[in-house]
Amino acid sequence: MPDGEQGKRDQPEPQDTHGSRDTLDALDAPETDAERRRRRAQFLRELHEAKALRDRVQPRRARAARMRQAMRMRTFRW
């Protein structure tokens, strides 16, 4: 066996950071409820973090948005 092939076989395969292999596997197998809930929880955590960051860097806009939301809640009829 040539040395080049031996060296390639000993090295671990590079990991894809975007999970394309997981995506292909997910297309083959149906997603479980636990996986969906875990992905949804991760998405909601990241969304909350992004909103908190936006509120910190744009305090005036964040305050105006809070005031608008408070007005909507006061005028909402159950």
BELFEN-V842211 format. One record per pair of residues at least 6 apart in sequence whose C-alpha atoms are under 8 Angstrom apart, sorted by the first residue. I is the first residue (numbers start at 0). GAP is how many residues later the second one is. If there is no record, write none. Layout:
i->I gap->GAP
i->I gap->GAP
//
This chain:
i->53 gap->8
i->54 gap->6
i->54 gap->7
//
